[in-house]
Amino acid sequence: MQVDWSAYSATGLHDELVGPDGGPRAAGRALMRHLSGLDQHEIGLRQQAAELAIKSMGITFTVYHEQGGSIDRAWPLDIIPRTICRSEWLRIEAGLRQRVTALNLFIDDVYHAQHILSDGVVPRQIIASSTHFRRECVGIKPALGCWAHICGTDLVRDKDGTVYVLEDNLRVPSGVSYMLENRQVIKRVFPEMFDSAAILPVDDYPSRLHDMLTALSPRRERRAEIVVLTPGIYNSAYFEHAYLARQMGCELVEGRDLAVRDDRVYMHTVQGWTQVDVIYRRIDDDFLDPEVFRADSTLGVPGLMRAWSTGNVALANAPGAGVADDKLVYTYVPEMIRYYLGEDAILPNVPSWRCFEPQQLEYVLAHLDSLVVKTIDGSGGYGMLMGPSASQGERAQFAAALKHSPRGYIAQPVVMLSTVPTFTGNRLEPRHVDLRPFILSGARTYVTTGGLTRVAMRQGTLIVNSSQGGGSKDTWIVDTEA
């Protein structure tokens, strides 16, 4: 049976493919036309082919359980892509560049003159109480003055079509390898679409990443020695660490493979010790250097902070960049943009309530049944209250936590995420999605063409995280004028 678009309904929501009149949006015309020429059985066969390709390519992610440790699972990919017009993407890209520029200026300011704090734009107490503010980084000048070299910014589209920034991930953002692998799998599934539609490529990310890291090298007279520092095979993002190292032609190392001598970092190889110039680190600050942070860490490298602070090695992302990776600091980003750049934010934040402000806390407590409450350091869909679906007991528990530690929470309205047709068993149904583009900052700024679309595979849920049953989609930026 052919796809019956008249039976497809995303009433009251913004669907990325199907417009309110039931026809395709501009970016999805070629895709809808192609899908309409297939029957449900054929789409199912292509979904099975994608799942088989994922298994054969070894694309996995790790889920942690409170009991029984962790388990590796095949990466969940739905074959129906998300489509966005290039003309709209250019505006989103400009907004991401603007945002990351302001965030890097903020981080550098916080660790030096602190003008934005002295001028009262961001309250000083927010930085003083931040768990990610590293006093050890005060006064350090990283290469190119850049702190957050790799940023993953989460975007959502509300039911009225507005694109909002949901959060900024500035410490060790993950997911870009899945964006790249999704594209490779979908090229196998829909090869005819890539021959006929003007879908912009994403394949250049590894070379862009390598170029950005190379520009950070303190030794310009020779080829930069770049390594990817991983916590090891049991980390949930280990697949990505190995993938990016392989794509860039760099060594994948653990802390035990490196040593600091004379404030320089060396890597142990079969030929002996080789000096390292740039470290793309996928380890949290706390575990980087047991001489400075957690003394019990076996993942990091003793003396690494000393080598970085003297300029003998570059670290991406820089330690301390997480001071801007805080959901409370997130609420001040539009003010940062105006303060540092003299511009209005191109991409708005999701409206937010700062629970540490008494009047806003009072409002949140009175409207817990209609708000989403998040811990400022939460991730993966954990540590949050979905007010409309929460029980009275859960809301009471969060109310007590808010009163006890208001600095630790923000609240937001429920954003009814946009939807994309998703293959569910034997037919296409709307499922909610978000989007994580990746931004590289250094000598110049680069934004991926699209990003990682995450999809809530379960009907009715807004939780898109793979650790909680979510999946992913390829993201097509389509040049409708080509």
Salt bridges, closest charged atoms under 4 A:
GLU16 OE2 - ARG82 NH2 3.09
GLU16 OE2 - ARG157 NE 2.87
GLU42 OE2 - ARG46 NE 2.85
ASP78 OD2 - LYS473 NZ 2.54
GLU88 OE2 - ARG157 NH1 2.86
GLU93 OE2 - ARG97 NH2 3.25
ASP108 OD1 - HIS112 ND1 3.47
ASP154 OD1 - ARG436 NE 2.66
ASP154 OD2 - ARG454 NH2 3.37
GLU167 OE1 - LYS327 NZ 3.47
ASP168 OD1 - ARG99 NE 2.82
GLU192 OE2 - HIS34 NE2 2.69
GLU192 OE2 - ARG46 NH1 2.74
ASP203 OD2 - LYS187 NZ 3.65
ASP204 OD2 - ARG208 NE 3.17
GLU240 OE2 - ARG282 NH2 2.96
GLU254 OE1 - ARG256 NE 3.55
ASP263 OD1 - ARG306 NE 2.66
ASP277 OD1 - ARG219 NE 2.61
ASP285 OD2 - ARG134 NE 3.22
ASP285 OD1 - ARG281 NH2 2.73
ASP286 OD1 - ARG134 NH2 3.13
GLU291 OE1 - ARG306 NH1 2.94
ASP296 OD2 - ARG294 NH2 2.90
ASP325 OD2 - ARG171 NE 3.19
ASP326 OD2 - ARG407 NH2 3.28
GLU335 OE2 - ARG354 NH2 3.38
GLU357 OE2 - ARG354 NH1 3.64
ASP377 OD1 - HIS132 NE2 3.28
GLU429 OE2 - ARG427 NH2 2.75
GLU429 OE1 - ARG431 NH2 2.79
ASP434 OD2 - ARG454 NH2 2.71
ASP474 OD2 - ARG183 NE 2.80
